[in-house]
Amino acid sequence: MIEERYMKYKELVSSLQQQLEDSKQRVGQVKDVKMDAEISDIEVAAHSSSWRSHNNFLCSSLLSSSGSLMKGMDPLDASATKEDSTNGAVSEMKMQAEGGKP
């Protein structure tokens, strides 16, 4: 009778020890995944910041360049602009009607 109880006790202890080891492994895996995700977030944030600063530089460069280009241009006559866009649309329609590509 005592031997049976002792055997059951040993089985129970072994089972609990195995469950503990399995849980430790799962916790370690979750920590690894979480650490990888945090590292990825940090890397993305670093790259994002770098991209933003490059983008801001490029945008400001383009804006300053286009501003200086616009200063050198004469203002357009509104009627000439309207006439040019109408002529372009008519030309495109003629080409399409003749079977050509625009």
FENBELVEN-V352964 format. One line per field, one symbol per residue. ss: DSSP state (H for helix, E for strand, L for the rest). burial: # if it has 16 or more other C-alpha atoms within 10 Angstrom, else .. A space follows every 10 residues. Layout:
ss = ???
burial = ???
//
This chain:
ss = LHHHHHHHHH HHHHHHHHHH HHHHHHHHHH HHHHHHHHHH HHHHHHHHHH HHHHHHHHHH HHHHHHHHHH HLLLLLLHHH HHHHHHHHHH HHHHHHHLLL LL
burial = .......... .......... .......... .......... .......... .......... .......... .......... .......... .......... ..
//
